[in-house]
Amino acid sequence: MTDHVWPTPHWPEGVPHDLSDYDQPLFTILDDAAANYPNQTYTIFNDAARTYAQVKDTADRVANFLHAQGIVKGDRVAIFLPNLPHYPEIYFGILKAGAVCVTCNPLYTPSELNYQLNDAGAKALFCMDHPQFYPTTVEAVKGTTVETVVICSVKSYLPWIKGFLGGLLGKIPKAASYEPGHLFFDNVVAGARPAPPEMTIDPAEDLALIIYTGGTTGVPKGAALTHSNFVYDVKALNVWARFAHEEGGPSENLRTGGFHCYLGVLPFYHSFGMTVAMLSACASGSRLICVPDPRAGDPPFTEVLKIVQKHRPTLMPAVPTVFVAFANHALIDQFDLTSLMGCFSGGAPLPPEVCKRFEEATGAIIFEGYGLSETAPVATANPSRADTRKIGSIGFPVPGTDIKILDVETSQTEMPRGEDGEVAISGPQVMQGYWNRPAETAEVFREIEGQRYFLTGDIGHIDEDGYIVITDRKKDMILVGGFNVYPREVEDILFTHPKVELAAVVGVPDEKSGETVKAFIKVIAGQTCTEEEIRAFCKENMAGYKRPKLIEFRDEIPTSNVGKVLRRVLRDEAMGTTA
């Protein structure tokens, strides 16, 4: 914990500077919710609801099953699923068995999944009954230590009539065939008792999760995170978020026991969707809408707009690309989105113009935060009130967390306020290290004044009001003729152009200036835009050395599964075209 108050006059009223009571097993979040709100709905999927008591019962059975399969404390068990209601049941079941949960991107290829299973040394895997996902599993487990494969069907948690008709009409996708020895989730649950093994957990030392990161910048590394890393982060976030629950009412802590409903558009395999949606909903006894594919519909994202109108979620953690999709949706005026109260943005910088468009369309407030998989993930957040939020910043460290801005060269010297440097994080949510990578772990940690700080690789500063501002990724900075150009700054300006939906900026080699700026632009559907328009706009709004010398229009800009623009992909493509 920190031993000082963050230096700002804008700290949100009623929020403590420190937290305690987070040294507990992560699965106690579910146990407590099931004890306090047994009949309250936890998961919603395609109109089918599961209560906290039901989710706990299934999680206990999963733990009992894993124990019977020979899974012991510390063994790794992988989940290879989209956002289905099975997810929290399996997730908590793994933890109750004393195992370490390894979350896998459901869009992985067989080779990518194989690498992760081998690196983690997984002994069991839960996958989806699907003509794409299951064959991927079959291929990926070859040559690994995986001994148990459990297949989950969408049909398990559909309303009876939908499941019956879907099966009858062949509309529910499933694999063409199954490997001998692979088990089915429904049979596993039915055959196990709701009696998890007795397990002693040291929350601060025992691992709960291995979350893989860095796949876009090199070989993926597993961030090894403990039970208390996540319990702390969930508690910090839930005391941070304060809303006026009635119009004109006072700002107060999140109401519990079913008042709130989270829209689960972020993938649960990723730390952002996991912590800020799946776990935060559970910790407050709230409802959680499971959305496997937020892009579904014609045009894309139409189905999720229907879900918002029908189920009336109040909270939505999301990435900027989702806010862009909502704000620019051609049919947005046909849907009532006014149930949304608060939206937590993270995963990538939120352009101010996107924030403005979304809030005008919905009436919700977006408060931007910051973190990484290595920090479970939330490390900072803007206040959730419009009068103390600062758009364009990532706010303040959440309670019990400290941030330092260190010199880029040595990562040892603290920079003066207002000057850019590398962002370093110290707090109870910071990982133990990278799984089986002691050298890489040592590279990203520094001890300063007796505290352990994680080096993020992000460049930023603390402004005069104490708000933290991320300038850009350390490796993304563009050096144009001796001038530093931060892609985010240029992108934020491009976002203000009325015809621009998405923009991404990278540096490419240039004979005269060393590097030059290239912009990739996606135009809003139904609009037309020319290179001359963009150049004239840039001339009016930014200094000459920052202006994109190269402009390329794209129908789509590559993003990760959590909505981060893949600048490295674009940079590699640009290098190929400019070589």
PyMOL commands that set and color helices and strands:
alter all, ss='L'
color gray80, all
select helices_A, chain A and resi 28-36+52-68+86-96+110-120+133-140+154-157+160-169+185-191+227-240+271-283+302-311+320-327+332-334+352-362+373-375+438-443+487-495+531-541+544-546+567-578
alter helices_A, ss='H'
color red, helices_A
select strands_A, chain A and resi 41-45+48-51+76-80+100-103+122-128+148-152+183-184+207-213+221-226+242-244+251-253+261-264+287-290+315-318+342-345+365-371+378-381+396-397+402-406+421-426+433-434+445-448+451-462+468-473+478-480+483-485+500-510+514-523+550-553
alter strands_A, ss='S'
color yellow, strands_A
deselect
rebuild
show_as cartoon
